[in-house]
Amino acid sequence: MHRAAALSLVAACWLAACTRTPESFDLVLKSGRVVDPETGLDAVRDVGIRGDTIARISLEPLAGSRTIDARGLVVAPGFIDLHQHQHDPASYRLKAFDGLTTALELETGVPDVTRFIDARRGKTVIHFGATASHEAARVAAWDMPLLPSPMGPDAAIPDPPAGPSTNEPATDERLNRILALLRAQLDAGALGVGVGLEYTPGATRHEVVEVFRLAATYGRPVFIHVRGAGRTEPGSSVESIVEVVGAAAVTGAAVHIVHVNSSCLRDAPECLAMIEGARSRSLDVTVEAYPYGVGATFVNSAFFNPGWRERRGIDFNDLELPESGERLTEERFDTLHASSNPQVVLIHNIPDEVVDSVISHPLVMIASDGMREHPRGAATFARVLARYVRAHKRLSLLEAVKKMSLLPAQRLERATGDAHRKGRLQEGADADIVVFTPCGRRHVTRGSGGYGTR
């Protein structure tokens, strides 16, 4: 009797297994070229999504409430931009069209992380976040007002005009105030500390070390625009990299160096070799670049302190107003530099061969330094695919996707646990996914009204 019952139960279970309803998903991406830079997967698969999570990646067909036919398309983890300055709805939409699922304000940071988050919560098409702004803390320590931001409400500050808070060393009292302001923002959830040393030349080496030490106590990175660029000493690119690597070494802080292409120029190979050396000695140093030979900054900032032409090897006519295409004269520059209005200028100063070698370097991740006045705000990631994967074949598709998704996610892992589920296309990862044609074209053009996309 007991034996017969047991056999009946086994048979019932076997029949149930054979007739089980196939798994169903909220969304299925069917038959796309699935690319995962962490595992190296590059093959045709179905991807099943439930809620916000990748639930299944399968050779076998999957069924879902909704399906997207991804045949002939690449299915990759959504791209992550660690260095975006424009944070209004239109700019976030442009980032989404460029394959981004996350765009973060990490270099400059924001004055008030809570206000920044509250102003965007539930209103954006992509993920967002920010660091605590060292520049803003300096402005506050000098009891100076912050200028209204041209980059969206409660967003990044414009680099402050040259003045006491940028050019003067901090007294002990002011340094303590700077650190207290940064500490409050880290307590509020800032992803790290954003430092723009080229825009605050008054910050001493001691101040830099103390800021790094503070970030290290929170286990969060410093995202830094280094102090100088070019070959003129003091203030060369190499000296600037030595400063931040040294601060990381003595404090244990993780450091991410922004736009090494524009900060190191022709010394980029030496700077990257220094970063490789630091990493080989267990220092947590990472680096990014954008795929353009034209930089951009505010014309009234400390970037243009006296001696800028000699330091950078550029002149007035290398500066361009993005709205009109006007190249500046000395007289026009002097007028704009003396203004309190934060006017952006484009800077034609990065040789193509520097950009190409930097973007191709295995350590360098992609980040836009995006703003509406420059095409990098709309097409940085598409340009990497078009120029370096398709046209020049300097990167494989898997290598490019790694630079645009996995490496940025790994950089964020010390700042937020959410990053472990980003930048990967794996079961259990967040369903932050970009689907694109591997041979499509996207152009950024200049018209009389500035830059646009089509």
C-alpha positions as CSV (number, residue, x, y, z in Angstrom):
1,M,0.0,0.0,0.0
2,H,2.7,2.5,1.0
3,R,4.8,1.4,-2.0
4,A,1.9,1.9,-4.4
5,A,1.2,5.4,-3.0
6,A,4.8,6.4,-3.4
7,L,4.9,5.2,-7.0
8,S,1.7,7.1,-7.7
9,L,3.2,10.3,-6.2
10,V,6.4,10.0,-8.3
11,A,4.3,9.5,-11.5
12,A,2.2,12.5,-10.6
13,C,5.2,14.7,-10.1
14,W,6.8,13.5,-13.4
15,L,3.6,14.3,-15.3
16,A,3.4,17.7,-13.7
17,A,7.0,18.4,-14.7
18,C,6.3,17.4,-18.3
19,T,3.2,19.6,-18.6
20,R,4.6,22.6,-16.7
21,T,3.6,26.0,-18.2
22,P,6.6,27.6,-19.9
23,E,8.2,30.4,-18.0
24,S,6.7,33.8,-18.8
25,F,8.5,37.1,-18.6
26,D,7.3,40.7,-18.6
27,L,9.5,41.5,-21.6
28,V,11.6,39.3,-23.9
29,L,14.4,40.6,-26.2
30,K,14.4,37.9,-28.9
31,S,17.4,36.7,-30.9
32,G,19.7,39.6,-30.3
33,R,23.5,39.6,-30.2
34,V,23.9,39.5,-26.5
35,V,27.1,41.1,-25.2
36,D,28.3,40.8,-21.6
37,P,31.8,42.3,-21.0
38,E,32.3,40.6,-17.7
39,T,31.8,37.0,-18.8
40,G,32.9,37.6,-22.4
41,L,29.5,36.4,-23.8
42,D,29.0,37.5,-27.4
43,A,26.3,35.3,-28.9
44,V,22.7,35.2,-30.1
45,R,20.4,34.7,-27.1
46,D,16.9,35.5,-25.9
47,V,16.8,37.8,-22.8
48,G,13.8,37.5,-20.4
49,I,13.1,40.3,-18.0
50,R,10.9,40.4,-14.9
51,G,10.3,43.7,-13.3
52,D,13.6,45.5,-13.2
53,T,15.8,42.3,-13.3
54,I,17.3,40.1,-16.0
55,A,15.7,36.8,-15.1
56,R,16.9,34.5,-18.0
57,I,19.4,34.5,-20.8
58,S,18.6,31.5,-23.0
59,L,19.6,29.7,-26.2
60,E,16.0,28.5,-26.3
61,P,13.1,30.7,-27.3
62,L,11.4,32.6,-24.4
63,A,7.9,33.9,-24.1
64,G,6.8,37.2,-22.6
65,S,3.9,39.6,-22.2
66,R,5.8,41.9,-24.5
67,T,8.6,41.0,-27.0
68,I,11.1,43.0,-28.9
69,D,12.5,41.5,-32.1
70,A,16.3,42.1,-31.6
71,R,17.5,40.1,-34.6
72,G,20.5,41.8,-36.1
73,L,20.8,44.1,-33.1
74,V,23.3,44.3,-30.3
75,V,21.9,43.8,-26.8
76,A,24.3,45.2,-24.2
77,P,24.4,46.5,-20.6
78,G,23.3,50.1,-20.5
79,F,26.1,52.6,-20.8
80,I,27.1,54.5,-17.6
81,D,28.5,58.1,-17.8
82,L,30.5,59.1,-14.7
83,H,31.0,62.7,-16.0
84,Q,27.8,64.5,-17.1
85,H,27.3,68.2,-16.3
86,Q,23.9,68.9,-17.8
87,H,21.0,67.6,-15.7
88,D,17.8,68.9,-17.2
89,P,15.2,66.6,-18.8
90,A,16.2,67.4,-22.4
91,S,19.8,66.5,-21.7
92,Y,18.8,63.2,-20.0
93,R,16.8,62.3,-23.1
94,L,19.8,63.0,-25.3
95,K,21.9,60.7,-23.0
96,A,19.2,57.9,-23.4
97,F,19.4,58.3,-27.2
98,D,23.2,57.8,-26.8
99,G,22.7,54.5,-25.1
100,L,23.0,55.7,-21.5
101,T,21.0,54.3,-18.6
102,T,22.9,56.2,-16.0
103,A,24.5,59.7,-16.1
104,L,26.2,61.0,-13.0
105,E,27.7,64.3,-11.8
106,L,30.9,63.2,-10.3
107,E,33.7,65.6,-11.4
108,T,32.3,68.9,-10.2
109,G,29.8,67.5,-7.8
110,V,26.8,69.4,-6.5
111,P,26.5,71.8,-3.5
112,D,23.5,69.9,-2.0
113,V,23.1,66.2,-2.8
114,T,19.6,66.0,-1.1
115,R,18.2,68.8,-3.2
116,F,19.8,67.4,-6.3
117,I,18.2,64.0,-5.8
118,D,14.8,65.3,-4.6
119,A,14.5,67.6,-7.7
120,R,14.8,64.5,-10.0
121,R,13.3,61.6,-8.1
122,G,10.7,59.9,-10.3
123,K,11.1,62.5,-13.1
124,T,14.0,61.2,-15.2
125,V,14.3,58.7,-18.0
126,I,17.7,57.4,-16.7
127,H,19.5,57.0,-13.4
128,F,21.3,59.9,-11.8
129,G,23.5,60.8,-8.8
130,A,26.3,63.1,-7.7
131,T,29.4,63.6,-5.5
132,A,29.9,66.3,-2.9
133,S,31.4,69.4,-4.6
134,H,34.8,70.5,-3.2
135,E,34.5,73.7,-5.3
136,A,31.1,74.6,-3.8
137,A,32.5,73.9,-0.3
138,R,35.3,76.3,-1.0
139,V,32.9,79.0,-2.2
140,A,30.9,78.6,1.0
141,A,34.0,78.6,3.2
142,W,34.7,82.1,1.9
143,D,31.1,83.1,2.5
144,M,30.7,83.8,-1.2
145,P,27.4,83.2,-3.1
146,L,27.2,80.4,-5.7
147,L,26.3,81.6,-9.1
148,P,23.0,80.2,-10.5
149,S,23.8,77.0,-12.4
150,P,23.3,76.9,-16.1
151,M,23.3,73.1,-15.9
152,G,19.9,72.5,-14.5
153,P,18.1,73.2,-11.1
154,D,20.2,72.2,-8.1
155,A,22.7,70.6,-10.5
156,A,26.5,71.2,-11.0
157,I,27.8,74.5,-10.1
158,P,29.6,76.5,-12.8
159,D,33.3,76.6,-12.2
160,P,33.5,79.7,-9.9
161,P,35.1,82.8,-11.5
162,A,38.7,83.5,-10.5
163,G,38.6,85.1,-7.1
164,P,39.4,84.5,-3.4
165,S,37.7,81.1,-3.1
166,T,39.5,79.8,-6.1
167,N,43.0,81.4,-5.8
168,E,43.6,81.7,-2.0
169,P,44.9,79.0,0.3
170,A,42.5,78.0,3.0
171,T,43.3,78.9,6.6
172,D,43.0,76.1,9.1
173,E,39.6,77.4,10.1
174,R,38.4,77.5,6.4
175,L,39.8,74.0,5.8
176,N,37.9,72.6,8.7
177,R,34.8,74.3,7.3
178,I,35.4,72.8,3.9
179,L,35.8,69.3,5.4
180,A,32.7,69.7,7.5
181,L,30.6,70.7,4.4
182,L,31.9,67.7,2.5
183,R,31.3,65.4,5.4
184,A,27.6,66.6,5.6
185,Q,27.1,65.8,1.9
186,L,28.8,62.3,2.2
187,D,26.4,61.6,5.1
188,A,23.5,62.6,2.8
189,G,24.5,60.0,0.3
190,A,27.1,61.6,-2.0
191,L,28.8,59.0,-4.2
192,G,32.2,60.5,-3.3
193,V,34.0,63.8,-3.5
194,G,34.3,65.8,-6.7
195,V,37.4,67.9,-7.0
196,G,38.3,70.4,-9.7
197,L,41.8,71.4,-8.8
198,E,42.4,73.3,-12.0
199,Y,39.5,75.6,-11.0
200,T,40.7,76.0,-7.4
201,P,44.5,76.5,-7.7
202,G,44.6,78.0,-4.2
203,A,44.0,74.5,-2.8
204,T,47.3,73.5,-1.2
205,R,48.8,70.0,-1.3
206,H,47.8,69.7,2.4
207,E,44.2,70.5,1.6
208,V,44.1,67.9,-1.2
209,V,45.5,65.2,1.1
210,E,42.9,66.1,3.8
211,V,40.1,65.9,1.3
212,F,41.4,62.5,0.1
213,R,41.7,61.4,3.7
214,L,38.0,62.3,4.3
215,A,36.8,60.3,1.3
216,A,38.9,57.3,2.4
217,T,37.2,57.3,5.8
218,Y,33.8,56.9,4.0
219,G,35.2,54.3,1.6
220,R,34.2,56.4,-1.4
221,P,36.3,57.7,-4.3
222,V,37.6,61.1,-5.2
223,F,36.7,62.1,-8.7
224,I,39.3,64.7,-9.8
225,H,40.2,67.1,-12.5
226,V,43.9,67.4,-11.9
227,R,45.7,70.7,-11.2
228,G,47.4,71.4,-14.5
229,A,48.1,70.4,-18.1
230,G,50.9,70.7,-20.5
231,R,54.7,70.4,-20.1
232,T,55.5,73.7,-18.4
233,E,56.8,73.3,-14.8
234,P,55.5,73.8,-12.3
235,G,52.0,72.7,-13.1
236,S,52.7,70.2,-15.8
237,S,50.4,67.2,-16.6
238,V,53.0,64.8,-15.1
239,E,53.4,66.8,-11.9
240,S,49.6,66.9,-11.6
241,I,49.2,63.1,-11.9
242,V,52.0,62.7,-9.3
243,E,50.1,64.9,-6.9
244,V,46.9,62.8,-7.0
245,V,48.6,59.4,-7.1
246,G,50.6,60.5,-4.1
247,A,47.5,61.6,-2.2
248,A,45.9,58.3,-2.9
249,A,49.0,56.4,-1.7
250,V,49.2,58.2,1.7
251,T,45.5,58.2,2.5
252,G,44.3,54.9,0.9
253,A,41.6,56.8,-1.0
254,A,40.4,55.5,-4.4
255,V,40.8,58.2,-7.1
256,H,39.3,58.5,-10.5
257,I,41.1,61.0,-12.9
258,V,38.8,62.6,-15.4
259,H,39.4,63.4,-19.1
260,V,43.1,62.3,-19.3
261,N,43.0,63.3,-23.0
262,S,42.6,67.0,-22.2
263,S,44.4,67.0,-18.9
264,C,47.6,65.3,-20.2
265,L,47.5,66.2,-23.9
266,R,50.8,64.9,-25.6
267,D,52.0,63.6,-22.2
268,A,49.0,61.2,-22.1
269,P,51.2,58.1,-22.7
270,E,53.4,59.0,-19.8
271,C,50.5,59.8,-17.6
272,L,48.8,56.5,-18.4
273,A,52.1,54.6,-17.7
274,M,52.2,56.3,-14.3
275,I,48.6,55.2,-13.6
276,E,49.4,51.7,-14.6
277,G,52.4,51.7,-12.3
278,A,50.2,52.9,-9.4
279,R,47.7,50.2,-10.1
280,S,50.4,47.5,-10.2
281,R,51.3,48.6,-6.7
282,S,47.7,48.1,-5.5
283,L,46.6,51.7,-5.6
284,D,42.9,52.1,-6.7
285,V,43.4,54.6,-9.5
286,T,41.1,54.7,-12.6
287,V,40.9,57.1,-15.5
288,E,38.5,58.2,-18.3
289,A,38.4,60.2,-21.5
290,Y,36.0,61.5,-24.2
291,P,36.5,60.8,-27.9
292,Y,36.9,64.4,-29.1
293,G,39.8,66.7,-29.8
294,V,38.0,69.8,-28.5
295,G,37.6,70.6,-24.9
296,A,35.2,73.1,-23.2
297,T,35.1,75.2,-20.0
298,F,33.9,78.5,-18.6
299,V,35.7,81.5,-20.0
300,N,35.7,83.3,-16.7
301,S,37.1,80.5,-14.6
302,A,40.6,80.0,-13.0
303,F,41.4,77.8,-16.0
304,F,42.3,81.1,-17.7
305,N,44.4,82.5,-14.9
306,P,47.5,84.4,-16.3
307,G,49.9,82.2,-18.2
308,W,47.2,79.9,-19.7
309,R,48.5,80.4,-23.2
310,E,52.1,79.5,-22.4
311,R,51.0,76.5,-20.2
312,R,48.8,75.0,-22.8
313,G,50.4,76.1,-26.0
314,I,47.2,77.6,-27.3
315,D,46.1,81.1,-28.2
316,F,42.9,83.3,-28.3
317,N,41.8,82.0,-31.7
318,D,41.8,78.4,-30.4
319,L,38.8,79.4,-28.4
320,E,35.3,79.2,-30.0
321,L,31.9,80.3,-28.9
322,P,29.6,77.3,-29.5
323,E,26.5,79.3,-30.3
324,S,28.0,81.2,-33.2
325,G,31.3,79.5,-34.1
326,E,33.1,82.8,-33.4
327,R,36.8,82.4,-32.7
328,L,38.0,84.8,-30.0
329,T,40.4,87.7,-30.3
330,E,42.3,89.0,-27.3
331,E,39.9,91.9,-26.9
332,R,36.8,89.6,-27.1
333,F,38.4,87.2,-24.6
334,D,39.2,89.9,-22.1
335,T,35.6,91.1,-22.2
336,L,34.2,87.6,-21.6
337,H,36.8,86.7,-19.0
338,A,35.9,89.8,-16.9
339,S,32.2,89.0,-17.0
340,S,30.4,87.3,-14.1
341,N,28.2,85.3,-16.5
342,P,29.3,81.7,-16.9
343,Q,30.0,81.6,-20.7
344,V,31.3,78.3,-22.1
345,V,34.0,78.3,-24.7
346,L,35.2,75.4,-26.8
347,I,39.0,74.8,-26.8
348,H,40.7,73.4,-29.9
349,N,43.8,71.9,-28.4
350,I,43.9,68.0,-28.3
351,P,45.6,66.3,-31.2
352,D,43.7,63.5,-32.9
353,E,46.5,61.0,-32.3
354,V,46.3,61.7,-28.6
355,V,42.6,61.1,-28.5
356,D,42.9,57.9,-30.5
357,S,45.7,56.4,-28.4
358,V,43.9,57.3,-25.2
359,I,40.5,55.9,-26.1
360,S,42.2,52.7,-27.3
361,H,44.1,52.2,-24.0
362,P,42.7,49.2,-22.0
363,L,42.5,51.2,-18.7
364,V,40.6,54.1,-20.1
365,M,36.8,54.1,-19.6
366,I,34.5,56.4,-21.6
367,A,32.9,59.5,-20.1
368,S,31.4,62.5,-21.8
369,D,32.1,65.6,-19.7
370,G,28.7,66.4,-21.3
371,M,27.2,69.8,-21.6
372,R,24.8,71.1,-24.2
373,E,27.4,73.4,-25.8
374,H,29.6,70.5,-27.0
375,P,28.6,67.4,-29.1
376,R,30.0,65.2,-26.4
377,G,26.8,65.9,-24.5
378,A,24.8,64.1,-27.1
379,A,26.9,61.5,-29.0
380,T,30.0,60.5,-27.0
381,F,29.1,56.8,-26.8
382,A,27.8,56.5,-30.3
383,R,31.0,58.1,-31.5
384,V,33.1,55.5,-29.8
385,L,31.1,52.8,-31.6
386,A,31.2,54.5,-34.9
387,R,34.8,55.7,-34.9
388,Y,36.7,53.1,-32.9
389,V,34.8,49.9,-33.5
390,R,33.3,50.3,-36.9
391,A,35.5,52.7,-38.8
392,H,39.0,52.4,-37.4
393,K,38.6,49.0,-35.8
394,R,40.8,50.0,-32.9
395,L,38.4,48.3,-30.4
396,S,36.3,45.2,-30.6
397,L,32.6,45.6,-29.8
398,L,33.2,43.8,-26.5
399,E,36.1,46.0,-25.6
400,A,34.1,49.2,-26.3
401,V,31.1,48.0,-24.3
402,K,33.4,47.2,-21.4
403,K,34.7,50.8,-21.4
404,M,31.2,52.2,-21.5
405,S,29.4,49.9,-19.0
406,L,31.4,47.4,-16.9
407,L,34.4,49.6,-16.1
408,P,32.3,52.6,-14.9
409,A,30.1,50.2,-12.8
410,Q,33.2,48.7,-11.2
411,R,34.5,52.2,-10.4
412,L,31.2,52.8,-8.6
413,E,31.2,49.7,-6.5
414,R,33.1,51.4,-3.6
415,A,30.4,54.1,-3.6
416,T,27.2,52.1,-3.9
417,G,26.1,48.5,-3.6
418,D,23.8,49.1,-6.6
419,A,26.8,49.1,-8.9
420,H,27.3,45.4,-8.6
421,R,24.1,44.9,-10.6
422,K,25.0,47.4,-13.3
423,G,27.3,47.2,-16.3
424,R,26.6,43.5,-16.8
425,L,24.2,41.6,-18.9
426,Q,23.7,38.5,-16.7
427,E,20.9,36.7,-14.9
428,G,20.2,38.6,-11.7
429,A,21.6,41.9,-13.0
430,D,19.5,45.0,-13.3
431,A,17.6,45.3,-16.6
432,D,19.5,48.4,-17.6
433,I,19.9,47.5,-21.3
434,V,20.7,49.2,-24.5
435,V,19.7,47.7,-27.9
436,F,21.4,49.2,-31.0
437,T,22.4,48.4,-34.5
438,P,26.0,47.5,-34.9
439,C,26.3,49.3,-38.2
440,G,24.0,52.3,-37.6
441,R,25.1,55.9,-38.1
442,R,24.5,58.9,-35.9
443,H,25.9,62.3,-36.8
444,V,26.6,65.4,-34.8
445,T,26.6,68.5,-36.9
446,R,27.3,72.2,-36.4
447,G,24.8,74.7,-37.5
448,S,24.3,78.4,-37.0
449,G,22.6,77.7,-33.7
450,G,25.3,75.5,-32.3
451,Y,25.5,71.7,-32.2
452,G,22.7,69.3,-32.8
453,T,22.1,65.6,-33.6
454,R,20.3,63.7,-36.2
